[in-house]
Amino acid sequence: MADFDEVIRSCRIERIELETWIERRWVLPARDDGNYVFSETDVARVSLICDLTRDLALDEDAMSVVLPLLDQVYALRSSLRRVAEAIGGLPEPTRAQLREQLRKTPRRRP
């Protein structure tokens, strides 16, 4: 967990930038006694936003599209990881049947 000042120091951003990102709900830190508390995930998101705004020069409009898409990708990856773990817990004959069924199913292109 990190406080507001630790995040702006570690990410080398201005206070107003982080305040703006919180107001825009790009980052959603917890509150403790009226102070922001940033989890490791929050700090990683702040770092990602820094990369996107500085390195790729994404503006506010682009960020409002990109961040929700990235959130969907991360949620999907998490779901797929859970499915893979569940499949890994199945008996081998069942996993073999699943592999065979997947081989028979045509791949759809986006």
One Martini backbone bead per residue (centre of mass of N, CA, C, O) as a GRO file, in nm:
protein
  110
    1MET     BB    1   0.099   0.036   0.019
    2ALA     BB    2   0.015   0.374  -0.081
    3ASP     BB    3   0.050   0.700  -0.092
    4PHE     BB    4   0.023   0.982  -0.263
    5ASP     BB    5   0.326   1.073  -0.243
    6GLU     BB    6   0.451   0.803  -0.328
    7VAL     BB    7   0.331   0.795  -0.613
    8ILE     BB    8   0.445   1.064  -0.728
    9ARG     BB    9   0.738   0.980  -0.683
   10SER     BB   10   0.755   0.696  -0.826
   11CYS     BB   11   0.611   0.821  -1.104
   12ARG     BB   12   0.679   1.112  -1.173
   13ILE     BB   13   0.439   1.316  -1.083
   14GLU     BB   14   0.190   1.528  -1.057
   15ARG     BB   15  -0.055   1.602  -0.846
   16ILE     BB   16  -0.269   1.694  -1.061
   17GLU     BB   17  -0.266   1.437  -1.226
   18LEU     BB   18  -0.371   1.241  -1.012
   19GLU     BB   19  -0.626   1.393  -0.943
   20THR     BB   20  -0.746   1.374  -1.227
   21TRP     BB   21  -0.750   1.061  -1.253
   22ILE     BB   22  -0.944   1.028  -1.018
   23GLU     BB   23  -1.177   1.203  -1.125
   24ARG     BB   24  -1.193   1.015  -1.395
   25ARG     BB   25  -1.153   0.710  -1.293
   26TRP     BB   26  -0.870   0.569  -1.367
   27VAL     BB   27  -0.836   0.576  -1.055
   28LEU     BB   28  -0.923   0.361  -0.747
   29PRO     BB   29  -0.867   0.442  -0.458
   30ALA     BB   30  -0.864   0.419  -0.143
   31ARG     BB   31  -0.993   0.507   0.181
   32ASP     BB   32  -0.824   0.668   0.475
   33ASP     BB   33  -0.909   0.913   0.658
   34GLY     BB   34  -0.929   1.080   0.367
   35ASN     BB   35  -0.709   0.905   0.236
   36TYR     BB   36  -0.518   0.782   0.002
   37VAL     BB   37  -0.498   0.430  -0.107
   38PHE     BB   38  -0.252   0.231  -0.273
   39SER     BB   39  -0.221  -0.026  -0.448
   40GLU     BB   40  -0.036  -0.214  -0.651
   41THR     BB   41  -0.241  -0.187  -0.882
   42ASP     BB   42  -0.267   0.120  -0.879
   43VAL     BB   43   0.030   0.181  -0.940
   44ALA     BB   44   0.035   0.031  -1.210
   45ARG     BB   45  -0.180   0.212  -1.340
   46VAL     BB   46  -0.030   0.475  -1.321
   47SER     BB   47   0.207   0.380  -1.491
   48LEU     BB   48   0.041   0.321  -1.744
   49ILE     BB   49  -0.067   0.608  -1.784
   50CYS     BB   50   0.206   0.733  -1.823
   51ASP     BB   51   0.281   0.576  -2.076
   52LEU     BB   52   0.035   0.659  -2.251
   53THR     BB   53   0.072   0.976  -2.226
   54ARG     BB   54   0.382   0.994  -2.298
   55ASP     BB   55   0.473   0.774  -2.510
   56LEU     BB   56   0.177   0.785  -2.682
   57ALA     BB   57   0.003   1.049  -2.652
   58LEU     BB   58  -0.259   1.020  -2.498
   59ASP     BB   59  -0.562   1.134  -2.460
   60GLU     BB   60  -0.855   1.157  -2.300
   61ASP     BB   61  -1.024   1.017  -2.519
   62ALA     BB   62  -0.844   0.769  -2.553
   63MET     BB   63  -0.843   0.677  -2.255
   64SER     BB   64  -1.159   0.623  -2.244
   65VAL     BB   65  -1.103   0.367  -2.430
   66VAL     BB   66  -0.847   0.207  -2.340
   67LEU     BB   67  -0.897   0.135  -2.041
   68PRO     BB   68  -1.152  -0.046  -2.072
   69LEU     BB   69  -1.015  -0.246  -2.262
   70LEU     BB   70  -0.796  -0.337  -2.065
   71ASP     BB   71  -0.989  -0.436  -1.848
   72GLN     BB   72  -1.111  -0.659  -2.027
   73VAL     BB   73  -0.852  -0.815  -2.076
   74TYR     BB   74  -0.785  -0.877  -1.778
   75ALA     BB   75  -1.052  -1.025  -1.717
   76LEU     BB   76  -1.019  -1.243  -1.931
   77ARG     BB   77  -0.754  -1.361  -1.829
   78SER     BB   78  -0.866  -1.443  -1.554
   79SER     BB   79  -1.082  -1.635  -1.660
   80LEU     BB   80  -0.891  -1.822  -1.820
   81ARG     BB   81  -0.726  -1.912  -1.577
   82ARG     BB   82  -0.963  -2.049  -1.430
   83VAL     BB   83  -1.029  -2.251  -1.652
   84ALA     BB   84  -0.750  -2.387  -1.664
   85GLU     BB   85  -0.756  -2.484  -1.370
   86ALA     BB   86  -1.012  -2.653  -1.394
   87ILE     BB   87  -0.909  -2.839  -1.617
   88GLY     BB   88  -0.656  -2.940  -1.459
   89GLY     BB   89  -0.863  -3.094  -1.243
   90LEU     BB   90  -0.923  -3.296  -1.440
   91PRO     BB   91  -0.944  -3.575  -1.578
   92GLU     BB   92  -0.772  -3.696  -1.839
   93PRO     BB   93  -1.007  -3.795  -2.018
   94THR     BB   94  -1.153  -3.522  -2.017
   95ARG     BB   95  -0.924  -3.354  -2.137
   96ALA     BB   96  -0.908  -3.516  -2.400
   97GLN     BB   97  -1.194  -3.452  -2.494
   98LEU     BB   98  -1.157  -3.149  -2.504
   99ARG     BB   99  -0.928  -3.139  -2.709
  100GLU     BB  100  -1.086  -3.276  -2.934
  101GLN     BB  101  -1.317  -3.073  -2.951
  102LEU     BB  102  -1.135  -2.829  -3.018
  103ARG     BB  103  -1.025  -2.943  -3.287
  104LYS     BB  104  -1.320  -2.953  -3.426
  105THR     BB  105  -1.340  -2.656  -3.377
  106PRO     BB  106  -1.375  -2.383  -3.537
  107ARG     BB  107  -1.213  -2.101  -3.605
  108ARG     BB  108  -1.269  -1.771  -3.527
  109ARG     BB  109  -1.276  -1.466  -3.677
  110PRO     BB  110  -1.292  -1.122  -3.608
   0.00000   0.00000   0.00000
